[in-house]
Amino acid sequence: MRHIKSILRLHFAGGIDSRRNIARAVGVSKTAVADCLKRAAAAGMSTWAAVEPLDEDALERRLYPACAPSRATRARPVPDWAAVRAELARRDHKVTLALLWTEYKAQHPDGYQYAQFTELYRRFEKKLSLVLRQHHRGGEKCFVDFCDGMKLTDPLSGERIPTELFVAALGASSYTFACATRGQTIPEWLDCHVRMYQPKTAKCTELWLQARWLKHDLSQRLAACGGWWSPALAALPRAGGRPVPGTAGTRNPNYNHTLGS
């Protein structure tokens, strides 16, 4: 509420010229008081007699006429955000949001500008449920990892011996293989692969026995197992890769196995 009549009453009838005092008495800003008095002078109101017959609404209409209604804005064409997202997800990574906006403007010259285009797309993205789907063909990949193993009990000394649990899972079926080891050394790592690919044990055991003296890196040692072991190369641990599905039920198991049982 502007308090127009109160401001004019204090100024004309009360004889108060100080904008600050009027603003403090009415409860508005000094700038609002100055603007009100300026509009009243422009409207020809110089005495309280000219103001008194008018109510607040009439003063509002005379001093603050409503702005002319702006012309109705036409609805701008809305891009197909699902198609935009599909283009951005292309594997060749050659499509950018700027390029898609350029194509959109070529088709709709009266469409959104780039800043608004990107803002609307970000709002669209926030409404999506983020799901990462990985599709694996049967026999294509095998994922491997180490996790916390079980503690074994030495039957002679009663000592609790911690172990590391090697877990492997096929990407397509999540078929899981697990093997407990004493550590995560390269010979133990290769031995777990030997056990995982049991039909090829005779060929790979020799590689494991020579692992301590081989000077090649781990990928070369796995490659030495032969061309049939190509899934093992994809199984090498990689930061940020897919976690082994089988580790969900094997981490920190509450088991108390006895060594040799």
N, C-alpha and C positions, 0 to 999 in steps of 0.2 A: 504494500500500500504506500502511495506516494505522499500522503498528508498534504496535499496541495492547499486546501483551504486553511489549514492550521498555519502553514508557512506564510500565506498571504495575509492572514489575520494579524499575526505577530508583526509583520513588516508594515502593513498599512495602518491597522488600528492600534497596534501596540507601539508603533514608532521605533522598532528595533532595526537598526541598519546592519548590525554585525551578523554576518553569515554564520560565524562560529557559534554565537549565542543562540541563534534560531535553530541551528542544527542540533545543539545540545538539548534544547528544550523540546524539540519534536522527536528526536531520536533518529535522525538521518544524517547522512554525511554533509559536509560543508559544500562539496561539489554539487550535490543534488539540490541544495538550497539555492545556490547561485544559478543553476540551470533553470530552476522553476521561476525565479524572479526575472530572468532574462526572457523566458517564454511569455510570461505575463505582460511584460513591457511591449514585446512584439505583437501581442494580441490586443493591445490598446487598453489594458487594465492597469490603471494608475491610481485608483482609489479603492477603499474598502466598500464603498457604495456599489461599485460595479461588480464586486466579487460576491457580496453577501447573498444576493438572491439565488445564486447558483449552488447546486449541491456538488458533491465530490465527483460524481460520474460526469456531470456537465462540464466541470473544469477539466477533467481528464480528456474529454473529447475535444475541447477547444485548445488546450495547451499541448496535448500529446496525441495529435491525430494518428489514427492507425495507418501504418504504412500500406501502400498500394499492394494488393495481393500479387505475389510473384506468379509468373506463368508456370503452369504445371509442368514439371519436368517429365520428359518422356522416359519410359522404362528402357534401360539399356539392356542389350542382349547379354544373357548370362552364359559364360563358357560351360562346356561339358567338363566339369572338374574330374570326373572318373577317367575320361579320355586323356586329359592333361596328365594325370598321374600315371596312366599306362605308358604314355610317351616318355615321361621322365624315367621310368623304370626299365627302359630298353637297355640291352646288354652292351651296345656299342658306346653308350654314354656320350653321344654326340648331340643330344637334344637338351636344351636348357630352357628355363622358364622365360628368359628374354626372347628366345627364338619362337617359342609358342605364343608369346604375347604379340610378336610381330605378325605372325600368321593370323592371329585373332583380329588385329587391327586392320589387316588387309581385307578381311571379309566383312568386318563391322567398323567402318571409320568412326561411327559415333559411339563406339564401345568404351570400356573403361581404360583409363590411362595405366601406365605400367605400375605405379605405386599402389593404386587401388586393386589392380589385377593380382599382384603378389599378395596383398593383404587378404583378399578374399580366398585365395588358394590356401594360405596358412590357416585360415579359419576352417576351411574344408578339411584340411589334414588333421586338425585337432579333434574332429568328430569321428575319425576312423579308429577302429580297434586294431592295434598293432599286433600282427601275427607273423612270425617268421616260419615259413613252411619250407622244408628241405625235402626234395624228392630224390630217392636213391633207387637205382635199378638193382635187381637181385644179383648178388655176387660182385657188384661194382666196387664197393668200399667196405673197409673194416676199420672201426675206430677203436683205439687202444689208449689205456691210461693206467697210472698207478693211483691207488687210494690207500687210506689207512686200513691195515689188515687186522687179523685176529691175533690175540696174545696166546701163545702156546705155553704149556706147562711142562717143564722137564720132569719126567717121572722119577729120576734119581735125586736131583737136587731141589726140586720144587720151584726152580727159578721160572719166572714169567718172561718169556721171550717175545718181544714185539716182532711183527712181520709186516711186509708190504704186500698189498693185494693187487696183482695184475689183472685187469679186467679188459676184455675185448668184446665188441658187439658188432654184428653185421648191420650195415646201414638200413637195408630194406626191411629185414625181419626182426631186428633187435635181438637175434639169437645170441646168447651171452656165454662167454667162456671166462672162468676165473681161476687164478692160480696164485697161491701164497709163496712168497720168497723172503729171504732174509734181508734183502736190500734192493737197490735200484741200479746196480752196476750194469755195464754193457753185457757181460756174459750172462747175467741173470735175465736181462731184457731179451736177449736172443734166445735163451733157453725157453722162455715163456712163449715166444713165437714158434719155436720148434714144437712145443706141446700143443699149441693151438692148431697148427697144421700137422696133426699127427700122421696122416698118410705119407708125408714126406720126411718122416723122422730120420731115416737112414741117411738121407742126403744132407740134412741140416745139422745133425749132431756133429759131423766132422767140422762144419763151420764154427759151431759153438766152442768146440775143443780148441780151435785155433784162434778164438777171438782175442785172447790175452796178448797174442803176438802180432796181430794184424794192426797196421798203422793207418788204415783207411777210416773215414768217418762212418757213422752208423748207417747212413743210407747206402753206401757202397757195400757194406757188409751184408745188408739185407738183399741188395741187388745180386750179390754173389750166390744167393740161394737158387738163382735161375729165373728164367722168364715167367715161370708159372707162379712166382711169388709177387707179382706186380701189385696185388692189393696191399701187401705189407708196406710198400713205399707210401701209399696213401694213408697208411695207418700211423705214420710218424707223428709224434705230438707236435701241435702247432698252437701258438698263443691265440686265444680267441676262437678256437675251433669248436666243433660240436662236442659237448661232453658225452662221455660214453654212457649210453642208456642204462647199462647194467649196473653202474656205480650207485644208482639211487637206492638200491636195496642192499648194498654191500658196505657202505661207509659206516665205520664205527659199530660193527655188529656186536651184540652182547653174547658172545660165545666164549666158552672156556674149554677149548680142545686140549687134549693131552698129547704131547709130542709122541709120534709113532703110532697114534691110534688111527 
